[in-house]
Amino acid sequence: MDISSIAQKLEQFLRMSFAIAEDDPGFSRSIDLFDAGYVDSVGVIETLAYITDAFGVEIPDEALLSEAFSTIDGMAQVVAGLIPKEADAELSVQNW
């Protein structure tokens, strides 16, 4: 699964879970989700649970606390780096 596909799934989850409208002019994959108020502390826990379920990875504390993890694009890069190659092939088949 590539970074773009991961970002797309994360965006879909965040929009649905946090009622972010498709036409929200302030929302993008590169905006800081926490500073902009889209995700709060409870939302982080929900997002981590989604990532674990959807991608089969646990986010290490150092990644969670990194600046990269504040945007959809950054989260997608972190997740992509944690998916083992064998699991990546299995995820691609399951999502087909």
DSSP file with accessible surface (Angstrom, degrees, kcal/mol):
  #  RESIDUE AA STRUCTURE BP1 BP2  ACC     N-H-->O    O-->H-N    N-H-->O    O-->H-N    TCO  KAPPA ALPHA  PHI   PSI    X-CA   Y-CA   Z-CA
    1    1 A M              0   0   30      0, 0.0     2,-0.1     0, 0.0    82,-0.1   0.000 360.0 360.0 360.0 129.2    0.0    0.0    0.0
    2    2 A D     >  -     0   0   93      1,-0.1     4,-2.1    86,-0.0     3,-0.2  -0.369 360.0-104.1 -89.2 168.3    1.5    3.3   -1.0
    3    3 A I  H  > S+     0   0   74      1,-0.2     4,-2.9     2,-0.2     5,-0.2   0.882 119.2  54.8 -58.8 -40.0    1.6    6.6    1.0
    4    4 A S  H  > S+     0   0   73      1,-0.2     4,-2.3     2,-0.2    -1,-0.2   0.908 108.6  47.7 -63.1 -42.0   -1.2    8.1   -1.2
    5    5 A S  H  > S+     0   0   44      2,-0.2     4,-2.1     1,-0.2    -1,-0.2   0.898 112.6  49.2 -65.8 -39.9   -3.6    5.2   -0.6
    6    6 A I  H  X S+     0   0    0     -4,-2.1     4,-2.7     2,-0.2    -2,-0.2   0.939 111.1  49.9 -64.1 -45.8   -2.9    5.4    3.2
    7    7 A A  H  X S+     0   0    1     -4,-2.9     4,-2.8     1,-0.2    -2,-0.2   0.902 109.1  52.6 -60.5 -39.7   -3.5    9.1    3.2
    8    8 A Q  H  X S+     0   0   93     -4,-2.3     4,-2.4     2,-0.2    -1,-0.2   0.933 110.9  46.2 -62.9 -45.2   -6.7    8.7    1.3
    9    9 A K  H  X S+     0   0   54     -4,-2.1     4,-2.4     2,-0.2    -2,-0.2   0.910 113.4  49.6 -64.8 -41.2   -8.0    6.1    3.9
   10   10 A L  H  X S+     0   0    0     -4,-2.7     4,-2.8     2,-0.2     5,-0.2   0.921 110.6  50.0 -63.1 -43.7   -6.9    8.3    6.8
   11   11 A E  H  X S+     0   0   34     -4,-2.8     4,-2.9     1,-0.2     5,-0.2   0.933 110.5  49.7 -61.4 -44.5   -8.7   11.3    5.2
   12   12 A Q  H  X S+     0   0  105     -4,-2.4     4,-2.2    -5,-0.2     5,-0.2   0.926 112.7  47.7 -60.1 -44.7  -11.9    9.3    4.7
   13   13 A F  H  X S+     0   0   30     -4,-2.4     4,-3.1     2,-0.2     5,-0.3   0.943 113.7  46.5 -61.3 -48.1  -11.8    8.1    8.3
   14   14 A L  H  X S+     0   0    0     -4,-2.8     4,-2.3     1,-0.2     6,-0.3   0.917 111.9  50.4 -64.3 -42.6  -11.1   11.6    9.7
   15   15 A R  H  <>S+     0   0   25     -4,-2.9     5,-1.7    -5,-0.2     4,-0.4   0.929 117.2  40.6 -61.5 -44.1  -13.8   13.2    7.7
   16   16 A M  H ><5S+     0   0  162     -4,-2.2     3,-0.7    -5,-0.2    -2,-0.2   0.935 118.4  45.2 -69.9 -46.7  -16.4   10.7    8.7
   17   17 A S  H 3<5S+     0   0   49     -4,-3.1    -2,-0.2    -5,-0.2    -1,-0.2   0.810 123.8  32.3 -69.6 -32.6  -15.3   10.4   12.4
   18   18 A F  T 3<5S-     0   0   46     -4,-2.3    -1,-0.2    -5,-0.3    -2,-0.2   0.141 106.2-115.9-117.0  19.6  -15.0   14.2   13.0
   19   19 A A  T < 5 +     0   0   94     -3,-0.7     2,-0.7    -4,-0.4    -3,-0.2   0.883  49.2 170.6  49.4  51.7  -17.8   15.5   10.7
   20   20 A I      < -     0   0   13     -5,-1.7    -1,-0.2    -6,-0.3    -2,-0.1  -0.829  31.0-127.8 -94.9 117.4  -15.4   17.4    8.4
   21   21 A A    >   -     0   0   48     -2,-0.7     3,-1.6     1,-0.1     6,-0.1  -0.283   9.1-126.0 -66.4 146.9  -17.3   18.6    5.4
   22   22 A E  T 3  S+     0   0  150      1,-0.3    -1,-0.1    -7,-0.0    -2,-0.0   0.813 112.1  48.5 -59.5 -31.4  -16.0   17.8    1.9
   23   23 A D  T 3  S+     0   0  138      3,-0.0    -1,-0.3     2,-0.0    -2,-0.1   0.226  74.4 134.8 -99.1  17.4  -16.1   21.5    1.1
   24   24 A D    X   -     0   0   47     -3,-1.6     3,-1.0     1,-0.2    -4,-0.0  -0.522  44.4-156.3 -66.6 112.8  -14.4   22.7    4.2
   25   25 A P  T 3  S+     0   0  134      0, 0.0    -1,-0.2     0, 0.0    -3,-0.0   0.735  87.2  53.3 -69.0 -19.4  -11.9   25.3    2.8
   26   26 A G  T 3  S+     0   0   35     10,-0.0     2,-0.4    -3,-0.0    -2,-0.1   0.622  89.7  92.9 -89.7 -11.6   -9.5   25.0    5.7
   27   27 A F    <   +     0   0   14     -3,-1.0     2,-0.3    -6,-0.1     6,-0.0  -0.659  44.6 141.5 -91.1 134.9   -9.1   21.3    5.6
   28   28 A S    >   -     0   0   46     -2,-0.4     3,-0.8     3,-0.0    44,-0.3  -0.964  61.5-102.4-156.1 170.3   -6.3   19.6    3.7
   29   29 A R  T 3  S+     0   0   70     -2,-0.3    44,-2.5     1,-0.2    43,-0.4   0.635 120.1  49.4 -72.8 -12.2   -3.9   16.7    4.0
   30   30 A S  T 3  S+     0   0   84     42,-0.2    -1,-0.2    41,-0.2     2,-0.2   0.457  85.1 106.0-106.9  -0.7   -1.1   19.0    5.0
   31   31 A I  S <  S-     0   0   49     -3,-0.8     2,-0.8     1,-0.1    41,-0.4  -0.525  82.5-106.2 -80.5 145.8   -2.9   21.1    7.7
   32   32 A D     >  -     0   0   43     -2,-0.2     4,-2.1     1,-0.2     6,-0.3  -0.617  31.4-158.5 -70.8 109.3   -2.0   20.5   11.4
   33   33 A L  T  4>S+     0   0    0     37,-2.9     6,-1.8    -2,-0.8     5,-1.6   0.793  86.6  44.4 -64.0 -30.2   -5.1   18.7   12.5
   34   34 A F  T >45S+     0   0   64     36,-0.4     3,-1.1     4,-0.2    -1,-0.2   0.929 113.7  46.3 -83.8 -47.1   -4.6   19.5   16.2
   35   35 A D  T 345S+     0   0  140      1,-0.3    -2,-0.2    35,-0.1    -1,-0.1   0.860 113.1  51.6 -62.7 -35.2   -3.7   23.2   15.9
   36   36 A A  T 3<5S-     0   0   48     -4,-2.1    -1,-0.3     1,-0.0    -2,-0.2   0.546 114.8-118.3 -81.0  -6.7   -6.6   23.7   13.5
   37   37 A G  T < 5S+     0   0   61     -3,-1.1    -3,-0.2     2,-0.2    -4,-0.1   0.599  80.3 119.5  84.6  11.6   -9.0   22.0   15.9
   38   38 A Y  S   <S+     0   0   43     -5,-1.6     2,-0.4    -6,-0.3    -4,-0.2   0.834  78.5  31.7 -77.0 -33.1  -10.1   19.1   13.7
   39   39 A V        -     0   0    7     -6,-1.8    -2,-0.2     3,-0.0    -1,-0.2  -0.993  69.2-172.2-129.6 133.0   -8.8   16.5   16.1
   40   40 A D     >  -     0   0  101     -2,-0.4     4,-1.9    -3,-0.1     5,-0.2  -0.414  49.1 -78.7-108.9-170.2   -8.6   16.7   19.9
   41   41 A S  H  > S+     0   0   97      1,-0.2     4,-1.4     2,-0.2     5,-0.1   0.876 132.6  47.7 -62.9 -37.7   -7.0   14.3   22.5
   42   42 A V  H  > S+     0   0   82      1,-0.2     4,-2.2     2,-0.2    -1,-0.2   0.906 109.1  55.6 -67.6 -38.2   -9.9   11.9   22.3
   43   43 A G  H  > S+     0   0    0      1,-0.2     4,-2.6     2,-0.2    -2,-0.2   0.841 101.4  57.4 -62.9 -33.5   -9.7   12.0   18.5
   44   44 A V  H  X S+     0   0   31     -4,-1.9     4,-2.8     2,-0.2    -1,-0.2   0.940 107.0  48.1 -62.2 -44.0   -6.0   11.0   18.7
   45   45 A I  H  X S+     0   0  118     -4,-1.4     4,-2.3     1,-0.2    -2,-0.2   0.926 112.6  48.3 -64.0 -42.7   -7.0    7.9   20.5
   46   46 A E  H  X S+     0   0   84     -4,-2.2     4,-2.3     1,-0.2    -1,-0.2   0.905 112.3  49.4 -63.0 -40.4   -9.7    7.1   18.0
   47   47 A T  H  X S+     0   0    2     -4,-2.6     4,-2.7     2,-0.2    -2,-0.2   0.907 109.9  50.5 -66.8 -41.6   -7.3    7.7   15.1
   48   48 A L  H  X S+     0   0   39     -4,-2.8     4,-2.4     2,-0.2    -2,-0.2   0.909 110.2  50.1 -63.0 -41.1   -4.6    5.4   16.7
   49   49 A A  H  X S+     0   0   50     -4,-2.3     4,-2.5     2,-0.2    -2,-0.2   0.918 111.2  49.5 -63.0 -41.8   -7.2    2.7   17.1
   50   50 A Y  H  X S+     0   0   53     -4,-2.3     4,-3.5     2,-0.2     5,-0.3   0.933 110.1  50.3 -61.6 -46.2   -8.3    3.1   13.5
   51   51 A I  H  X>S+     0   0    0     -4,-2.7     4,-2.6     1,-0.2     6,-0.7   0.923 111.2  49.0 -59.8 -43.6   -4.6    2.9   12.3
   52   52 A T  H  X5S+     0   0   38     -4,-2.4     4,-1.4     4,-0.2    -1,-0.2   0.937 117.7  40.5 -62.1 -45.8   -4.0   -0.2   14.3
   53   53 A D  H  <5S+     0   0  138     -4,-2.5    -2,-0.2    -5,-0.2    -1,-0.2   0.922 121.9  39.7 -68.5 -45.7   -7.2   -1.9   12.9
   54   54 A A  H  <5S+     0   0   30     -4,-3.5    -3,-0.2    -5,-0.2    -2,-0.2   0.844 132.3  20.5 -76.8 -34.9   -6.9   -0.7    9.3
   55   55 A F  H  <5S-     0   0    3     -4,-2.6    -3,-0.2    -5,-0.3    -2,-0.2   0.475  93.6-125.8-117.8  -7.2   -3.1   -1.1    8.8
   56   56 A G     << +     0   0   61     -4,-1.4     2,-0.3    -5,-0.5    -4,-0.2   0.811  67.9 119.2  69.1  29.6   -2.0   -3.5   11.5
   57   57 A V        -     0   0   10     -6,-0.7     2,-0.5    26,-0.1    -1,-0.2  -0.934  56.5-138.7-127.8 152.7    0.6   -1.3   13.0
   58   58 A E        -     0   0  140     -2,-0.3    -9,-0.0    24,-0.1   -10,-0.0  -0.928  24.2-129.7-105.6 132.1    1.3    0.3   16.4
   59   59 A I        -     0   0   19     -2,-0.5    20,-0.0   -11,-0.1    -7,-0.0  -0.730  23.6-131.5 -83.9 120.0    2.5    3.9   16.3
   60   60 A P    >>  -     0   0   41      0, 0.0     4,-2.5     0, 0.0     3,-0.7  -0.351  21.2-112.2 -69.2 153.4    5.6    4.2   18.6
   61   61 A D  H 3> S+     0   0  117      1,-0.2     4,-2.4     2,-0.2     5,-0.2   0.873 115.9  56.5 -54.0 -41.3    5.6    7.1   21.1
   62   62 A E  H 34 S+     0   0  145      1,-0.2     4,-0.3     2,-0.2    -1,-0.2   0.872 111.3  43.4 -63.6 -33.3    8.4    8.9   19.2
   63   63 A A  H X4 S+     0   0   16     -3,-0.7     3,-1.1     2,-0.2     6,-0.4   0.906 111.8  53.7 -74.9 -40.9    6.4    9.0   16.0
   64   64 A L  H 3< S+     0   0   46     -4,-2.5    -2,-0.2     1,-0.3    -1,-0.2   0.878 112.3  44.4 -60.8 -37.3    3.2    9.9   17.8
   65   65 A L  T 3< S+     0   0  146     -4,-2.4    -1,-0.3    -5,-0.2    -2,-0.2   0.479  94.3 106.4 -88.6  -0.4    4.9   12.9   19.4
   66   66 A S  S X  S-     0   0   42     -3,-1.1     3,-0.7    -4,-0.3     4,-0.1  -0.367  79.4-121.2 -78.8 157.2    6.7   14.0   16.2
   67   67 A E  G >  S+     0   0  174      1,-0.2     3,-1.7     2,-0.2     4,-0.2   0.846 110.1  65.7 -62.9 -33.4    5.6   17.0   14.1
   68   68 A A  G >  S+     0   0   44      1,-0.3     3,-1.2     2,-0.1    -1,-0.2   0.837  91.1  63.3 -60.0 -31.1    5.0   14.7   11.1
   69   69 A F  G <  S+     0   0    4     -3,-0.7    -1,-0.3    -6,-0.4    -2,-0.2   0.460  84.9  76.6 -78.9   4.9    2.2   13.0   12.9
   70   70 A S  G <  S+     0   0   12     -3,-1.7   -37,-2.9    -4,-0.1   -36,-0.4   0.595  92.7  52.9 -90.6  -8.7    0.1   16.2   13.1
   71   71 A T  S <> S-     0   0   24     -3,-1.2     4,-2.7   -39,-0.2     5,-0.2  -0.849  83.6-119.6-122.9 160.7   -1.0   16.0    9.4
   72   72 A I  H  > S+     0   0    0    -43,-0.4     4,-2.7   -41,-0.4     5,-0.2   0.934 116.3  50.3 -62.9 -45.4   -2.6   13.4    7.2
   73   73 A D  H  > S+     0   0   63    -44,-2.5     4,-1.9     1,-0.2    -1,-0.2   0.913 112.4  47.2 -60.5 -41.3    0.3   13.3    4.9
   74   74 A G  H  > S+     0   0    4    -45,-0.4     4,-2.4     2,-0.2    -1,-0.2   0.915 111.3  50.4 -66.6 -42.9    2.7   12.9    7.8
   75   75 A M  H  X S+     0   0    2     -4,-2.7     4,-3.0     1,-0.2     5,-0.2   0.917 108.9  52.9 -59.7 -43.0    0.6   10.2    9.4
   76   76 A A  H  X S+     0   0    0     -4,-2.7     4,-2.7     1,-0.2    -1,-0.2   0.898 108.9  49.1 -61.7 -39.8    0.6    8.3    6.1
   77   77 A Q  H  X S+     0   0  115     -4,-1.9     4,-1.9     2,-0.2    -1,-0.2   0.917 112.4  47.9 -65.6 -43.3    4.3    8.5    5.8
   78   78 A V  H  X S+     0   0   26     -4,-2.4     4,-0.8     2,-0.2    -2,-0.2   0.952 114.3  46.2 -60.8 -49.4    4.7    7.1    9.4
   79   79 A V  H >X S+     0   0    0     -4,-3.0     3,-1.2     1,-0.2     4,-1.2   0.930 110.3  52.9 -61.0 -45.7    2.2    4.3    8.8
   80   80 A A  H 3< S+     0   0   26     -4,-2.7     3,-0.4     1,-0.3    -1,-0.2   0.880 107.0  53.3 -59.2 -36.9    3.8    3.4    5.5
   81   81 A G  H 3< S+     0   0   66     -4,-1.9    -1,-0.3     1,-0.2    -2,-0.2   0.689 110.1  48.2 -72.0 -16.9    7.2    3.1    7.2
   82   82 A L  H << S+     0   0   63     -3,-1.2    -1,-0.2    -4,-0.8    -2,-0.2   0.618  85.2  98.8 -98.3 -15.0    5.8    0.7    9.8
   83   83 A I  S  < S-     0   0   12     -4,-1.2   -26,-0.1    -3,-0.4   -27,-0.1  -0.641  73.9-130.9 -78.6 117.6    4.0   -1.7    7.5
   84   84 A P     >  -     0   0   66      0, 0.0     4,-2.4     0, 0.0     5,-0.2  -0.339  21.3-115.2 -63.1 150.1    6.1   -4.8    6.9
   85   85 A K  H  > S+     0   0  160      1,-0.2     4,-1.8     2,-0.2     5,-0.2   0.876 115.3  52.2 -57.1 -39.3    6.4   -5.7    3.2
   86   86 A E  H  > S+     0   0  150      1,-0.2     4,-1.6     2,-0.2    -1,-0.2   0.925 112.0  45.5 -64.7 -42.8    4.5   -9.0    3.7
   87   87 A A  H  > S+     0   0   35      1,-0.2     4,-2.9     2,-0.2    -2,-0.2   0.859 107.1  59.6 -68.4 -34.0    1.6   -7.3    5.4
   88   88 A D  H  X S+     0   0   36     -4,-2.4     4,-2.2     1,-0.2    -1,-0.2   0.931 105.5  48.1 -61.1 -43.0    1.6   -4.6    2.7
   89   89 A A  H  X S+     0   0   60     -4,-1.8     4,-1.7     1,-0.2    -1,-0.2   0.920 112.7  49.0 -64.9 -39.5    0.9   -7.2    0.1
   90   90 A E  H  X S+     0   0  122     -4,-1.6     4,-2.5     1,-0.2    -2,-0.2   0.916 109.9  51.0 -66.9 -41.6   -1.8   -8.7    2.2
   91   91 A L  H  X S+     0   0   16     -4,-2.9     4,-2.1     1,-0.2    -1,-0.2   0.908 108.1  53.2 -61.6 -40.8   -3.5   -5.3    2.8
   92   92 A S  H  < S+     0   0   56     -4,-2.2     4,-0.3    -5,-0.2    -1,-0.2   0.903 110.6  46.6 -62.8 -40.0   -3.4   -4.6   -0.9
   93   93 A V  H >< S+     0   0  111     -4,-1.7     3,-1.2     1,-0.2    -2,-0.2   0.933 112.1  50.4 -67.8 -43.9   -5.2   -7.9   -1.6
   94   94 A Q  H 3< S+     0   0  122     -4,-2.5    -2,-0.2     1,-0.3    -1,-0.2   0.845 111.3  48.5 -63.7 -34.3   -7.8   -7.3    1.1
   95   95 A N  T 3<        0   0   77     -4,-2.1    -1,-0.3    -5,-0.2    -2,-0.2   0.425 360.0 360.0 -87.8   0.4   -8.6   -3.8   -0.1
   96   96 A W    <         0   0  267     -3,-1.2    -2,-0.1    -4,-0.3    -3,-0.1   0.771 360.0 360.0 -75.0 360.0   -9.0   -4.8   -3.7
